[in-house]
Amino acid sequence: MNTTHPHADACQLPMKIYDWYNGPYPARVRIALAEKGLLQKVDFVSINLWKGEHKTPEFLEINYSGTLPVLELEDGTRIAECTAITQYLDDLDDLDGSPTLTGKTAVEKGLIHMMTKRAEIEFLDAVSVYFHHATPGLGPHVELYQNEEWGLRMRDKAVRGMRYFNEVLKSQPFVAGASFSMADIAVIGGMIFSTLVELSIPEECEALREWYARMQNRPSVAAWAAMVEKGE
Ligand SMILES: N[C@@H](CCC(=O)N[C@@H](CS(=O)(=O)O)C(=O)NCC(=O)O)C(=O)O
């Protein structure tokens, strides 16, 4: 199993990404790729979640966790986890002019890391658990264990998470502060998943709605939406 190579830190293009075109977590990496101007440098390999292709022995060799997306470099190095993939893309040193997504200073990096984790724990991952446990999810052939009560608790946690981010965005333009970052992309993932499971934004969350409208106007998010529209 190829996981690390001596030159794993080299900038290696083109890259392969195992993903599913309209998945909320894959969206986080597709938006990051678009922000870094790398969408054209990537070959997307579709893994059909609805058929359980991400749970086959072959795919579990690619990603022990059996989740998407996974980045695979030219030399076979594989990086899973949206935050790790985004960090790798952001650290590629020959992409002049693209925005920094994971922070420049120690404080920025710390705050972006914190708010990205908080977006996952308090919002995106909670919506995902609701989807898999309190809805039919990907179907009985994939959802081998479900706990509806746990799923409903996570739905309520996600709604609290929306209210939290609404409070945050009342006093700053982006999730981690003055600039767009990986933390915004993580909350965008939560909003995408919420839409998929028809989990409404609470009426009073005006700052969150305004922020999301602004995010959807970003070229990277519009590019993601266009790819979904085309089924790419
Ligand atoms: N912690 C992982 C979570 C990834 C994840 O849950 N991906 C979803 C893809 S999608 O639901 O967003 O399309 C998945 O593989 N789900 C499949 C499953 O959980 O069975 C990450 O950040 O990459």
Ligand as a Chemical Component Dictionary entry (heavy atoms), coordinates in Angstrom:
data_LIG
# 
_chem_comp.id                   LIG 
_chem_comp.type                 NON-POLYMER 
_chem_comp.pdbx_formal_charge   0 
_chem_comp.three_letter_code    LIG 
# 
loop_
_chem_comp_atom.comp_id 
_chem_comp_atom.atom_id 
_chem_comp_atom.alt_atom_id 
_chem_comp_atom.type_symbol 
_chem_comp_atom.charge 
_chem_comp_atom.model_Cartn_x 
_chem_comp_atom.model_Cartn_y 
_chem_comp_atom.model_Cartn_z 
_chem_comp_atom.pdbx_ordinal 
LIG N1  N1  N 0 -13.390 13.186 8.025  1  
LIG C1  C1  C 0 -13.539 12.917 6.629  2  
LIG C2  C2  C 0 -15.018 12.671 6.326  3  
LIG C3  C3  C 0 -15.259 12.406 4.870  4  
LIG C4  C4  C 0 -16.662 11.904 4.588  5  
LIG O1  O1  O 0 -17.467 11.591 5.484  6  
LIG N2  N2  N 0 -16.971 11.822 3.291  7  
LIG C5  C5  C 0 -18.274 11.334 2.828  8  
LIG C6  C6  C 0 -18.490 11.796 1.399  9  
LIG S1  S1  S 0 -19.962 12.739 1.195  10 
LIG O2  O2  O 0 -20.982 12.119 2.073  11 
LIG O3  O3  O 0 -19.651 14.067 1.644  12 
LIG O4  O4  O 0 -20.304 12.655 -0.190 13 
LIG C7  C7  C 0 -18.279 9.828  2.808  14 
LIG O5  O5  O 0 -17.309 9.248  2.364  15 
LIG N3  N3  N 0 -19.408 9.246  3.241  16 
LIG C8  C8  C 0 -19.563 7.827  3.065  17 
LIG C9  C9  C 0 -19.970 7.128  4.319  18 
LIG O6  O6  O 0 -19.836 7.762  5.390  19 
LIG O7  O7  O 0 -20.423 5.966  4.207  20 
LIG C10 C10 C 0 -12.964 14.075 5.798  21 
LIG O8  O8  O 0 -12.900 15.188 6.325  22 
LIG O9  O9  O 0 -12.548 13.855 4.646  23 
# 
loop_
_chem_comp_bond.comp_id 
_chem_comp_bond.atom_id_1 
_chem_comp_bond.atom_id_2 
_chem_comp_bond.value_order 
_chem_comp_bond.pdbx_ordinal 
LIG N1  C1  SING 1  
LIG C1  C2  SING 2  
LIG C1  C10 SING 3  
LIG C2  C3  SING 4  
LIG C3  C4  SING 5  
LIG C4  O1  DOUB 6  
LIG C4  N2  SING 7  
LIG N2  C5  SING 8  
LIG C5  C6  SING 9  
LIG C5  C7  SING 10 
LIG C6  S1  SING 11 
LIG S1  O2  DOUB 12 
LIG S1  O3  DOUB 13 
LIG S1  O4  SING 14 
LIG C7  O5  DOUB 15 
LIG C7  N3  SING 16 
LIG N3  C8  SING 17 
LIG C8  C9  SING 18 
LIG C9  O6  DOUB 19 
LIG C9  O7  SING 20 
LIG C10 O8  DOUB 21 
LIG C10 O9  SING 22 
# 
